[in-house]
């Protein structure tokens, strides 16, 4: 690697470090900003919680005072009679005590929610406040909330009053909300609360600015209705304009100073603004960001220096490895390691292992390619077993190899290829379930440290029993053994088995296809296609060797009647049983085929006229004796018999003569055997 390329690498790496450092700085800035906002938000929520606690305390205090008054029967009777002067005299003394508790106004209302008397503001009597009180007038209920009315923005509690179990009116007590929010000034000296009400909303409530007797400042488009601090008028005007759009909580500049603001909407449409000055906090925040920036620069310098050092060392070793690899490419894997190669330390050890593993991999791949070449032209299953066994002997010096294939019909294993001995319990050849591989469906090995061993193994060396999985099912086992220290061979053999399996599957599939192409699916005897090919070969054989060939052609009598009366399923049963009786009656070397429909053909190699006739007669009798699931059915057959070469010169003539004799048997009354030699007989 050139120095210029190394320099470019350093620049790239440092650029990456810088980018990640800046991303880290940006993320820290984001996190710190979030922490700062969360801190201020938490402080504001704590103040809001404190206000709620204060409101609850005032609710209980006012409720207790009102409840005490509502329990006085004299008061209740005066309220029932709506005696305003009497109520005023009766309540004056109590009201003086309540003022010391902060309750600055008491209202007495009739059952229709019309004001009878207001202490502290007696001139407001007669107002109908029905729309401002949501009580239904049932025992036990009360209402406590912030409201805006003629007395300004107030915290108010209302309860119903009953006399002799009848609603006679309501008691209303309250105080300015500013009295409550002023109590947080000691615990939160920097926290501000300001409430505004739009003047058009004021009109909707039925008021004009000159009607309000409480604390109220008209700011133009909106009015100040409460604050816990005496903010300058210009500040209040700008805050009112800014908060009118209900901005999301955040840091905003108001009248040249930064505040953390959150705006909420009240029950009367008012805006309640919570604000906290953040100038000192921002100063601290920017100081922390500056320190963070300095740390990023220092980090970049340190990482760059460390990287430059290690880059030089890596480059030195890289050049050494590159030079050796060039020699390997030119002279092969047997190139010896240079003397200074030990300077690479662990790298030299690992490179040696890599070269060794590469050599072993090449050897293994060469073996796989060779096995593929041997197997690709082999179509027979037995040939594949032989190739695999011989390959293991020749390539890996495996002297004990056994290929055991499952005979599914007899539930046992059969030896298909063997060299040496089978070091297993002989019982596995009689019962497949004894074999651990067949039972478990996976390989069983004996290596140093292996735990999954076969209890039926009788040898002393290392071994591997590898399942032959064909079409997803275990169809056999390959059992191999090796001497101590050669267990690595067993691992490679497993790979060779994997290569052989697809060829084995194809051979089985090809055999199955060949079988299905020459067997009649219903009767399980040979089909007409196979029959014609077989006859051609047999006739050629007879011509070469001067031998005879008997041919029997039979047709089931009245078979259409069976299909019409009993149905095609019954007809299929008849054909199946006829096919079975034909196969079981003739010799092993004889061939039974379905010629078409209800016609069957039997080929008798090396049989003359007499032998063929006797077989035909036996077949006729066997068919007559067949029993079926339908009791009323009996089957007979008309049969024609001919012999090659005495009665026909070729395949066409042979089939033609047999066909004519068959129909002569039909015309003569059915259920009989007809040959050329007995045409004059009345019955055969």
C-alpha positions as CSV (number, residue, x, y, z in Angstrom):
1,X,0.0,0.0,0.0
2,X,1.4,3.4,-1.0
3,X,1.9,6.3,1.4
4,X,-0.6,8.4,-0.5
5,X,-3.2,5.7,-0.1
6,X,-2.5,5.4,3.5
7,X,-2.8,9.2,3.9
8,X,-6.2,9.0,2.2
9,X,-7.3,6.2,4.5
10,X,-6.3,8.3,7.6
11,X,-8.3,11.3,6.2
12,X,-11.3,9.1,5.5
13,X,-11.2,7.5,9.0
14,X,-10.8,10.9,10.7
15,X,-13.6,12.3,8.7
16,X,-15.8,9.4,9.8
17,X,-14.7,9.9,13.4
18,X,-15.5,13.6,13.1
19,X,-19.0,12.9,11.6
20,X,-19.8,10.4,14.4
21,X,-18.4,12.9,17.0
22,X,-20.7,15.6,15.6
23,X,-23.6,13.2,15.6
24,X,-22.8,12.4,19.2
25,X,-22.6,16.1,20.0
26,X,-25.9,16.7,18.3
27,X,-27.5,13.9,20.1
28,X,-26.1,15.1,23.4
29,X,-27.4,18.6,22.6
30,X,-30.8,17.0,21.8
31,X,-30.8,15.0,25.0
32,X,-29.6,17.8,27.2
33,X,-32.3,20.1,25.6
34,X,-34.9,17.5,26.3
35,X,-33.7,17.1,29.9
36,X,-33.8,20.9,30.3
37,X,-37.3,21.1,28.9
38,X,-38.5,18.1,31.0
39,X,-37.0,19.7,34.1
40,X,-38.9,23.0,33.5
41,X,-42.0,21.1,32.6
42,X,-41.8,19.0,35.7
43,X,-41.3,22.2,37.8
44,X,-44.4,23.7,36.2
45,X,-46.4,20.5,36.8
46,X,-45.3,20.5,40.4
47,X,-46.6,24.1,40.7
48,X,-49.9,23.2,39.0
49,X,-50.2,20.3,41.5
50,X,-49.5,22.7,44.3
51,X,-52.3,25.0,43.0
52,X,-54.7,22.0,42.8
53,X,-53.8,21.1,46.4
54,X,-54.4,24.7,47.5
55,X,-57.7,24.8,45.6
56,X,-58.8,21.6,47.3
57,X,-57.9,23.0,50.7
58,X,-59.9,26.1,50.0
59,X,-62.8,24.0,48.7
60,X,-62.9,22.1,52.0
61,X,-62.7,25.3,54.0
62,X,-65.5,27.1,52.1
63,X,-67.6,23.9,52.0
64,X,-67.3,23.5,55.7
65,X,-68.4,27.1,56.3
66,X,-71.3,26.9,53.9
67,X,-72.3,23.5,55.3
68,X,-72.4,24.8,58.9
69,X,-74.6,27.7,57.8
70,X,-76.9,25.5,55.7
71,X,-77.5,23.3,58.8
72,X,-78.9,26.3,60.8
73,X,-82.7,26.1,60.8
74,X,-83.1,29.8,61.4
75,X,-81.1,30.6,58.4
76,X,-82.9,28.0,56.3
77,X,-86.3,29.5,57.3
78,X,-85.2,33.0,56.4
79,X,-84.0,31.7,53.1
80,X,-87.3,30.0,52.4
81,X,-89.1,33.2,53.1
82,X,-86.5,35.2,51.0
83,X,-86.2,37.9,53.7
84,X,-83.2,39.8,52.4
85,X,-82.8,42.2,55.4
86,X,-83.2,39.3,57.9
87,X,-80.6,37.3,56.0
88,X,-78.2,40.3,56.0
89,X,-78.4,40.8,59.7
90,X,-78.1,37.1,60.4
91,X,-75.0,36.6,58.3
92,X,-73.1,39.8,59.1
93,X,-71.3,38.4,62.2
94,X,-70.4,35.1,60.5
95,X,-69.2,36.9,57.4
96,X,-66.6,38.9,59.4
97,X,-65.1,35.6,60.7
98,X,-65.1,34.1,57.2
99,X,-63.2,37.1,55.8
100,X,-60.4,36.2,58.2
101,X,-60.4,32.8,56.5
102,X,-60.1,34.4,53.1
103,X,-63.7,34.0,52.1
104,X,-64.3,37.5,50.7
105,X,-67.9,37.1,49.5
106,X,-71.0,35.1,50.4
107,X,-74.0,34.8,48.1
108,X,-77.5,33.6,48.9
109,X,-79.7,32.4,46.1
110,X,-83.3,31.2,45.9
111,X,-84.2,27.8,44.5
112,X,-84.4,29.4,41.0
113,X,-80.7,30.4,41.3
114,X,-81.6,34.1,41.5
115,X,-79.4,36.2,43.8
116,X,-81.2,37.3,47.0
117,X,-78.1,38.7,48.9
118,X,-74.4,39.2,48.3
119,X,-72.3,40.1,51.3
120,X,-69.4,42.4,50.4
121,X,-71.1,43.4,47.2
122,X,-74.8,44.0,48.2
123,X,-75.5,46.0,45.1
124,X,-75.3,42.8,42.9
125,X,-78.5,41.3,44.3
126,X,-81.3,40.2,41.9
127,X,-78.9,38.7,39.3
128,X,-80.0,35.4,37.8
129,X,-76.9,33.2,37.8
130,X,-78.8,30.1,36.6
131,X,-76.4,29.6,33.7
132,X,-73.3,29.8,35.9
133,X,-74.4,27.0,38.4
134,X,-74.7,23.5,37.2
135,X,-76.2,21.9,40.4
136,X,-79.4,19.9,40.2
137,X,-80.5,20.7,43.8
138,X,-80.2,17.3,45.4
139,X,-78.7,16.5,48.8
140,X,-75.0,15.9,49.1
141,X,-73.9,17.7,45.9
142,X,-71.7,20.7,45.6
143,X,-69.8,22.6,42.9
144,X,-66.2,24.0,43.2
145,X,-64.6,25.6,40.2
146,X,-63.0,28.7,38.7
147,X,-65.5,31.1,37.2
148,X,-65.5,34.6,35.7
149,X,-68.3,36.9,36.8
150,X,-69.1,40.4,38.0
151,X,-66.5,40.0,40.8
152,X,-63.8,39.0,38.4
153,X,-61.9,35.7,38.2
154,X,-62.8,33.8,41.3
155,X,-62.7,30.4,42.9
156,X,-66.2,29.5,44.0
157,X,-68.0,26.8,45.9
158,X,-71.8,26.3,45.8
159,X,-74.1,24.0,47.8
160,X,-77.9,23.5,47.9
161,X,-79.9,24.4,51.1
162,X,-82.8,22.3,52.3
163,X,-85.5,23.2,54.8
164,X,-87.8,20.4,56.0
165,X,-86.4,18.2,53.2
166,X,-87.3,20.7,50.5
167,X,-84.9,22.8,48.3
168,X,-85.1,26.4,49.4
169,X,-82.1,27.9,47.8
170,X,-78.3,27.8,47.4
171,X,-75.3,29.2,49.3
172,X,-72.3,30.5,47.4
173,X,-68.9,31.3,48.9
174,X,-65.7,32.3,47.1
175,X,-62.4,34.2,46.9
176,X,-60.3,35.7,44.2
177,X,-58.1,33.1,42.5
178,X,-55.2,35.5,42.8
179,X,-55.3,34.8,46.6
180,X,-54.7,31.1,45.9
181,X,-51.9,31.5,43.3
182,X,-50.1,34.2,45.4
183,X,-49.5,31.5,48.0
184,X,-47.0,29.7,45.7
185,X,-44.7,32.7,45.4
186,X,-42.7,31.7,48.4
187,X,-42.1,28.1,47.2
188,X,-41.7,29.0,43.5
189,X,-40.3,32.6,43.5
190,X,-39.6,32.6,39.7
191,X,-42.8,31.0,38.6
192,X,-45.5,33.2,37.0
193,X,-49.2,32.6,36.4
194,X,-51.2,35.0,34.2
195,X,-54.9,34.6,33.1
196,X,-56.4,36.5,30.1
197,X,-59.9,36.6,28.7
198,X,-60.7,37.8,25.2
199,X,-63.1,40.8,25.2
200,X,-65.4,39.1,22.7
201,X,-65.6,36.1,25.0
202,X,-66.5,38.6,27.8
203,X,-69.4,39.8,25.7
204,X,-70.6,36.2,25.2
205,X,-70.6,35.8,29.0
206,X,-72.9,38.8,29.2
207,X,-70.4,41.4,30.6
208,X,-68.7,44.6,29.5
209,X,-65.4,45.8,31.0
210,X,-67.1,48.5,33.1
211,X,-69.4,45.9,34.7
212,X,-66.5,44.0,36.4
213,X,-65.9,45.0,40.0
214,X,-63.0,42.7,40.7
215,X,-59.3,42.8,39.6
216,X,-59.5,43.5,35.9
217,X,-57.2,45.3,33.3
218,X,-58.4,46.0,29.8
219,X,-55.5,45.4,27.4
220,X,-57.4,46.1,24.2
221,X,-58.4,42.9,22.4
222,X,-58.2,40.9,25.7
223,X,-58.2,41.6,29.4
224,X,-56.0,40.6,32.3
225,X,-58.2,38.8,34.9
226,X,-55.5,37.3,37.3
227,X,-51.8,37.3,38.0
228,X,-49.6,36.2,40.8
229,X,-47.0,38.9,40.2
230,X,-47.2,42.6,39.2
231,X,-45.9,42.3,35.6
232,X,-45.4,45.5,33.7
233,X,-48.3,46.6,31.4
234,X,-46.2,46.3,28.2
235,X,-45.1,42.8,29.2
236,X,-48.7,41.8,29.8
237,X,-49.8,43.1,26.4
238,X,-47.1,41.2,24.5
239,X,-47.7,38.0,26.5
240,X,-51.5,38.3,25.7
241,X,-50.8,38.7,22.0
242,X,-48.4,35.8,22.0
243,X,-50.5,33.4,24.0
244,X,-53.6,34.1,21.9
245,X,-52.7,31.2,19.5
246,X,-52.1,28.7,22.3
247,X,-48.5,27.8,21.2
248,X,-47.1,24.5,22.3
249,X,-45.0,24.4,25.5
250,X,-41.5,25.6,24.9
251,X,-38.9,28.4,25.3
252,X,-40.0,31.8,23.8
253,X,-38.7,35.3,24.0
254,X,-41.2,37.8,25.6
255,X,-40.3,41.5,25.9
256,X,-36.6,40.7,25.4
257,X,-36.3,37.8,27.9
258,X,-36.6,34.0,27.5
259,X,-39.4,32.2,29.3
260,X,-40.6,28.6,29.2
261,X,-44.3,28.9,28.5
262,X,-47.3,26.6,28.6
263,X,-50.8,27.8,27.9
264,X,-54.1,26.1,29.0
265,X,-57.7,26.9,28.3
266,X,-60.1,27.5,31.3
267,X,-63.8,26.6,31.7
268,X,-64.9,30.1,30.7
269,X,-62.7,30.3,27.6
270,X,-59.9,32.1,29.5
271,X,-56.2,31.5,28.8
272,X,-54.0,30.5,31.7
273,X,-50.3,31.1,31.0
274,X,-47.6,29.4,33.1
275,X,-44.2,31.0,32.6
276,X,-40.7,30.4,34.0
277,X,-37.7,32.6,33.2
278,X,-34.8,30.5,31.9
279,X,-32.0,32.9,31.3
280,X,-29.7,31.4,33.9
281,X,-30.5,27.9,32.9
282,X,-29.7,28.7,29.2
283,X,-26.4,30.2,30.2
284,X,-25.5,27.0,32.0
285,X,-26.8,25.0,29.1
286,X,-24.6,26.8,26.5
287,X,-21.6,26.4,28.8
288,X,-22.1,22.7,28.9
289,X,-22.4,22.6,25.1
290,X,-19.1,24.5,24.8
291,X,-17.3,22.0,27.0
292,X,-18.8,19.2,24.9
293,X,-17.5,20.8,21.7
294,X,-14.0,21.0,23.2
295,X,-14.1,17.3,24.2
296,X,-15.1,16.4,20.7
297,X,-12.0,18.2,19.3
298,X,-9.7,16.5,21.8
299,X,-11.3,13.1,21.1
300,X,-10.6,13.6,17.4
301,X,-7.0,14.4,17.9
302,X,-6.4,11.5,20.2
303,X,-8.1,9.0,17.9
304,X,-6.3,10.4,14.9
305,X,-2.9,9.9,16.6
306,X,-3.7,6.4,17.8
307,X,-5.0,5.4,14.4
308,X,-1.9,6.8,12.6
309,X,0.3,4.6,14.8
310,X,-1.6,1.4,14.4
311,X,-2.0,2.1,10.7
312,X,1.8,2.1,10.2
313,X,2.1,-1.2,12.1
314,X,-0.8,-2.8,10.2
315,X,0.7,-1.6,6.9
316,X,4.0,-3.2,7.7
317,X,2.4,-6.6,8.4
318,X,0.1,-6.2,5.4
319,X,3.0,-5.7,3.1
320,X,4.7,-8.9,4.5
321,X,1.5,-11.0,4.0
322,X,1.0,-9.5,0.5
323,X,4.5,-10.4,-0.6
324,X,4.0,-14.0,0.6
325,X,0.6,-14.3,-1.1
326,X,2.2,-13.2,-4.4
327,X,4.8,-16.0,-4.0
328,X,2.0,-18.5,-3.3
329,X,0.1,-17.4,-6.5
330,X,3.3,-17.8,-8.5
331,X,4.7,-21.0,-7.1
332,X,1.8,-22.8,-5.4
333,X,0.7,-23.7,-1.9
334,X,4.0,-25.6,-1.1
335,X,5.9,-22.3,-1.0
336,X,7.8,-22.3,2.4
337,X,7.2,-19.4,4.9
338,X,9.8,-16.7,5.0
339,X,12.0,-16.4,8.1
340,X,10.7,-13.0,9.1
341,X,7.1,-14.3,8.9
342,X,7.1,-15.0,12.7
343,X,6.9,-11.3,13.2
344,X,3.2,-11.5,12.4
345,X,2.6,-13.5,15.6
346,X,-0.8,-15.0,15.7
347,X,-1.4,-13.9,12.1
348,X,1.3,-16.3,10.9
349,X,-0.2,-19.2,12.8
350,X,-3.7,-18.5,11.4
351,X,-2.3,-18.2,7.9
352,X,-0.6,-21.6,8.2
353,X,-3.9,-23.1,9.4
354,X,-5.7,-21.4,6.5
355,X,-3.3,-22.8,3.9
356,X,-3.7,-26.3,5.5
357,X,-7.4,-26.0,5.5
358,X,-7.4,-24.8,1.9
359,X,-5.4,-27.8,0.8
360,X,-7.8,-30.1,2.6
361,X,-10.7,-28.3,1.0
362,X,-9.3,-28.7,-2.4
363,X,-8.7,-32.4,-1.8
364,X,-12.3,-32.8,-0.6
365,X,-13.7,-30.9,-3.5
366,X,-11.7,-32.9,-5.9
367,X,-13.1,-36.1,-4.4
368,X,-16.6,-34.7,-4.6
369,X,-16.2,-33.8,-8.3
370,X,-14.8,-37.3,-9.0
371,X,-17.7,-39.0,-7.3
372,X,-20.2,-36.8,-9.2
373,X,-18.5,-37.8,-12.4
374,X,-18.8,-41.5,-11.6
375,X,-22.5,-41.3,-10.5
376,X,-23.9,-39.1,-13.2
377,X,-24.1,-41.8,-15.8
378,X,-25.3,-44.6,-13.5
379,X,-29.1,-45.2,-13.7
380,X,-29.4,-48.3,-11.6
381,X,-29.7,-48.2,-7.8
382,X,-27.5,-51.3,-7.3
383,X,-24.8,-49.6,-9.4
384,X,-24.8,-46.5,-7.3
385,X,-24.3,-48.6,-4.1
386,X,-21.3,-50.3,-5.8
387,X,-19.7,-47.1,-7.0
388,X,-20.0,-45.5,-3.5
389,X,-18.5,-48.5,-1.7
390,X,-15.6,-48.8,-4.2
391,X,-15.0,-45.0,-4.0
392,X,-14.7,-45.1,-0.2
393,X,-12.3,-48.0,-0.4
394,X,-10.1,-46.5,-3.0
395,X,-10.1,-42.8,-2.0
396,X,-10.3,-43.0,1.8
397,X,-8.9,-46.5,2.4
398,X,-12.1,-47.5,4.3
399,X,-11.9,-51.3,4.6
400,X,-15.2,-51.8,6.5
401,X,-18.1,-50.4,4.6
402,X,-21.7,-51.7,4.6
403,X,-24.6,-50.2,2.7
404,X,-27.9,-51.5,4.3
405,X,-31.1,-50.7,2.5
406,X,-34.6,-50.9,4.1
407,X,-36.9,-53.6,2.8
408,X,-40.2,-51.9,3.7
409,X,-42.4,-54.8,2.9
410,X,-40.5,-57.2,5.2
411,X,-39.5,-54.5,7.8
412,X,-35.8,-55.4,7.8
413,X,-32.5,-54.2,6.4
414,X,-30.8,-55.9,3.4
415,X,-27.0,-55.7,2.6
416,X,-26.7,-54.1,-0.8
417,X,-22.9,-53.5,-0.8
418,X,-20.3,-54.8,1.6
419,X,-16.5,-54.7,2.1
420,X,-15.0,-56.1,5.3
421,X,-17.4,-56.7,8.1
422,X,-20.6,-55.3,9.5
423,X,-19.7,-54.5,13.1
424,X,-23.3,-54.4,14.3
425,X,-25.7,-56.6,16.1
426,X,-26.9,-59.1,13.4
427,X,-30.4,-58.6,14.6
428,X,-30.6,-55.3,12.8
429,X,-30.9,-57.3,9.5
430,X,-34.1,-59.0,10.8
431,X,-35.7,-56.0,12.6
432,X,-35.2,-52.4,11.3
433,X,-36.2,-50.9,14.7
434,X,-33.1,-52.4,16.3
435,X,-31.0,-50.0,14.2
436,X,-30.5,-46.7,16.1
437,X,-30.2,-44.7,12.9
438,X,-33.5,-46.0,11.5
439,X,-35.2,-45.5,14.9
440,X,-33.9,-41.9,15.4
441,X,-33.7,-40.7,11.9
442,X,-30.3,-39.1,12.3
443,X,-26.6,-40.1,12.2
444,X,-24.9,-42.0,15.1
445,X,-21.1,-41.6,15.5
446,X,-18.3,-42.6,17.8
447,X,-15.7,-39.8,18.0
448,X,-13.5,-38.7,20.9
449,X,-15.9,-36.9,23.2
450,X,-19.1,-37.8,21.3
451,X,-22.1,-38.8,23.5
452,X,-24.6,-40.1,20.9
453,X,-23.4,-43.7,20.4
454,X,-25.1,-46.8,19.1
455,X,-25.8,-49.6,21.7
456,X,-25.7,-52.2,18.9
457,X,-22.1,-51.5,17.7
458,X,-19.8,-54.5,18.3
459,X,-16.5,-53.1,17.1
460,X,-13.7,-51.3,18.9
461,X,-12.7,-48.4,16.6
462,X,-14.4,-45.2,15.5
463,X,-17.5,-45.5,13.4
464,X,-20.2,-43.5,11.7
465,X,-23.7,-44.7,10.8
466,X,-25.1,-42.2,8.3
467,X,-28.8,-42.3,7.2
468,X,-29.7,-42.5,3.6
469,X,-32.6,-40.0,3.4
470,X,-34.4,-40.3,0.1
471,X,-37.4,-38.1,-0.6
472,X,-37.5,-37.0,3.0
473,X,-37.6,-40.5,4.5
474,X,-34.8,-42.8,5.9
475,X,-34.4,-45.5,3.3
476,X,-31.2,-47.1,4.6
477,X,-27.8,-46.7,6.4
478,X,-24.2,-46.5,5.4
479,X,-22.0,-48.0,8.1
480,X,-18.2,-47.2,8.0
481,X,-15.4,-47.7,10.5
482,X,-11.9,-46.4,10.7
483,X,-8.8,-46.8,12.9
484,X,-8.0,-44.4,15.8
485,X,-6.7,-41.1,14.6
486,X,-8.6,-41.3,11.2
487,X,-11.9,-40.0,12.5
488,X,-11.7,-37.0,10.2
489,X,-12.4,-39.4,7.3
490,X,-15.8,-40.1,8.7
491,X,-16.8,-36.4,8.5
492,X,-15.9,-36.3,4.9
493,X,-17.8,-39.5,4.1
494,X,-21.0,-37.8,5.3
495,X,-20.6,-35.2,2.6
496,X,-20.1,-37.9,0.0
497,X,-23.3,-39.6,1.1
498,X,-25.1,-36.3,0.7
499,X,-23.8,-36.2,-2.9
500,X,-25.0,-39.7,-3.7
501,X,-28.5,-39.3,-2.3
502,X,-29.9,-37.2,-5.2
503,X,-28.5,-39.8,-7.7
504,X,-30.1,-42.6,-5.6
505,X,-33.4,-40.7,-5.6
506,X,-33.3,-40.2,-9.3
507,X,-32.6,-43.9,-9.9
508,X,-35.5,-44.9,-7.7
509,X,-37.7,-42.4,-9.4
510,X,-36.7,-43.6,-12.9
511,X,-37.4,-47.2,-11.9
512,X,-40.8,-46.3,-10.5
513,X,-41.6,-44.4,-13.7
514,X,-40.5,-47.3,-15.8
515,X,-42.7,-49.6,-13.7
516,X,-45.7,-47.3,-13.9
517,X,-45.3,-46.9,-17.7
518,X,-45.7,-50.7,-18.3
519,X,-48.3,-51.7,-15.6
520,X,-52.1,-51.3,-16.0
521,X,-53.1,-49.2,-13.0
522,X,-56.4,-51.0,-12.3
523,X,-55.5,-54.7,-12.7
524,X,-51.7,-54.4,-11.8
525,X,-50.9,-56.7,-14.8
526,X,-48.8,-55.5,-17.8
527,X,-50.3,-53.0,-20.2
528,X,-50.6,-53.4,-24.0
529,X,-47.6,-51.2,-24.7
530,X,-45.4,-53.6,-22.7
531,X,-47.1,-56.6,-24.2
532,X,-46.2,-55.6,-27.8
533,X,-42.6,-54.9,-26.9
534,X,-42.3,-58.2,-25.1
535,X,-43.8,-60.1,-27.9
536,X,-41.5,-58.6,-30.5
537,X,-38.5,-59.6,-28.4
538,X,-39.8,-63.1,-27.8
539,X,-40.6,-63.7,-31.4
540,X,-37.1,-62.6,-32.3
541,X,-35.7,-65.0,-29.7
542,X,-37.8,-67.9,-31.1
543,X,-36.5,-67.2,-34.6
544,X,-32.9,-67.3,-33.4
545,X,-33.3,-70.4,-31.3
546,X,-36.1,-72.3,-33.1
547,X,-38.3,-72.3,-30.1
548,X,-42.1,-72.0,-29.7
549,X,-44.3,-69.3,-28.2
550,X,-47.8,-69.8,-27.0
551,X,-50.4,-66.9,-27.0
552,X,-53.7,-66.9,-25.1
553,X,-56.3,-64.1,-25.8
554,X,-59.4,-64.1,-23.6
555,X,-62.4,-61.9,-23.4
556,X,-64.9,-61.8,-20.4
557,X,-68.4,-62.7,-21.5
558,X,-71.3,-60.3,-21.0
559,X,-69.0,-57.8,-19.2
560,X,-71.1,-54.9,-20.4
561,X,-74.1,-56.4,-18.7
562,X,-72.2,-56.3,-15.4
563,X,-71.3,-52.7,-15.8
564,X,-74.9,-51.7,-16.8
565,X,-76.6,-53.7,-14.0
566,X,-74.2,-53.5,-11.1
567,X,-72.2,-50.4,-12.0
568,X,-68.7,-49.6,-13.0
569,X,-67.3,-50.1,-9.5
570,X,-68.4,-53.7,-9.6
571,X,-67.0,-54.0,-13.1
572,X,-63.6,-52.8,-11.8
573,X,-63.7,-55.4,-9.0
574,X,-64.3,-58.1,-11.7
575,X,-61.3,-56.9,-13.7
576,X,-59.0,-56.8,-10.7
577,X,-59.9,-60.3,-9.6
578,X,-59.5,-61.7,-13.1
579,X,-56.1,-60.1,-13.3
580,X,-55.1,-61.6,-9.9
581,X,-56.3,-65.1,-10.9
582,X,-54.4,-65.0,-14.2
583,X,-51.2,-64.0,-12.5
584,X,-51.5,-66.6,-9.8
585,X,-52.3,-69.4,-12.3
586,X,-49.5,-69.1,-14.8
587,X,-45.8,-69.7,-14.4
588,X,-43.3,-67.1,-13.2
589,X,-41.8,-66.7,-16.7
590,X,-45.2,-66.2,-18.3
591,X,-46.5,-62.7,-18.9
592,X,-50.1,-61.5,-18.2
593,X,-51.2,-58.3,-19.8
594,X,-54.5,-56.3,-20.2
595,X,-55.0,-56.1,-24.0
596,X,-57.9,-53.6,-23.7
597,X,-61.2,-53.2,-22.0
598,X,-62.2,-56.7,-20.7
599,X,-59.6,-58.5,-22.9
600,X,-56.5,-60.1,-21.4
601,X,-53.5,-61.7,-23.1
602,X,-51.2,-64.4,-21.7
603,X,-47.8,-65.0,-23.3
604,X,-46.3,-68.5,-22.7
605,X,-42.5,-68.6,-23.7
606,X,-41.3,-72.1,-24.9
607,X,-44.9,-73.5,-24.8
608,X,-46.4,-75.5,-27.7
609,X,-50.0,-76.2,-28.7
610,X,-50.7,-78.8,-26.0
611,X,-49.2,-76.8,-23.2
612,X,-50.9,-73.6,-24.2
613,X,-54.3,-75.3,-24.5
614,X,-53.9,-76.8,-21.1
615,X,-53.1,-73.4,-19.5
616,X,-56.1,-71.8,-21.3
617,X,-58.4,-74.5,-20.0
618,X,-57.1,-74.0,-16.5
619,X,-57.6,-70.3,-16.8
620,X,-61.2,-70.7,-18.0
621,X,-62.0,-73.0,-15.0
622,X,-60.4,-70.6,-12.6
623,X,-62.4,-67.6,-13.9
624,X,-65.6,-69.6,-13.6
625,X,-64.9,-70.3,-9.9
626,X,-64.3,-66.6,-9.0
627,X,-66.5,-65.2,-6.2
628,X,-67.4,-61.5,-5.9
629,X,-68.9,-59.1,-3.3
630,X,-72.2,-59.2,-5.2
631,X,-73.6,-62.7,-4.8
632,X,-75.5,-62.8,-8.1
633,X,-72.4,-62.3,-10.3
634,X,-70.6,-65.1,-12.2
635,X,-68.0,-64.5,-14.9
636,X,-67.0,-66.7,-17.9
637,X,-64.4,-66.1,-20.6
638,X,-64.2,-66.9,-24.3
639,X,-60.6,-67.9,-25.2
640,X,-58.5,-68.2,-28.3
641,X,-55.2,-70.0,-28.3
642,X,-52.5,-69.9,-31.0
643,X,-48.7,-70.8,-31.3
644,X,-45.8,-69.2,-33.0
645,X,-44.3,-70.1,-35.5
646,X,-46.6,-73.0,-36.5
647,X,-49.8,-70.8,-36.9
648,X,-48.4,-67.4,-37.5
649,X,-45.2,-65.9,-39.1
650,X,-45.0,-62.6,-37.3
651,X,-46.5,-60.5,-34.5
652,X,-49.4,-59.1,-36.5
653,X,-50.5,-62.6,-37.7
654,X,-50.1,-64.0,-34.2
655,X,-52.4,-61.4,-32.6
656,X,-54.8,-61.7,-35.6
657,X,-55.2,-65.5,-35.4
658,X,-55.8,-65.3,-31.6
659,X,-58.4,-62.6,-32.1
660,X,-60.3,-64.6,-34.7
661,X,-60.2,-67.7,-32.6
662,X,-61.5,-65.6,-29.6
663,X,-64.5,-64.4,-31.6
664,X,-65.2,-67.9,-32.9
665,X,-65.4,-69.0,-29.3
666,X,-67.9,-66.1,-28.7
667,X,-70.0,-67.1,-31.7
668,X,-69.9,-70.8,-30.7
669,X,-71.7,-70.0,-27.4
670,X,-69.0,-68.4,-25.2
671,X,-67.3,-69.8,-22.1
672,X,-65.0,-72.0,-24.2
673,X,-61.4,-72.4,-25.5
674,X,-60.9,-72.5,-29.3
675,X,-57.7,-73.4,-31.3
676,X,-57.1,-74.0,-35.0
677,X,-56.9,-77.7,-34.3
678,X,-60.3,-78.1,-32.8
679,X,-62.4,-75.8,-35.0
680,X,-64.5,-78.8,-36.0
681,X,-65.3,-79.8,-32.4
682,X,-68.8,-78.9,-31.2
683,X,-67.6,-77.7,-27.9
684,X,-64.2,-77.3,-26.2
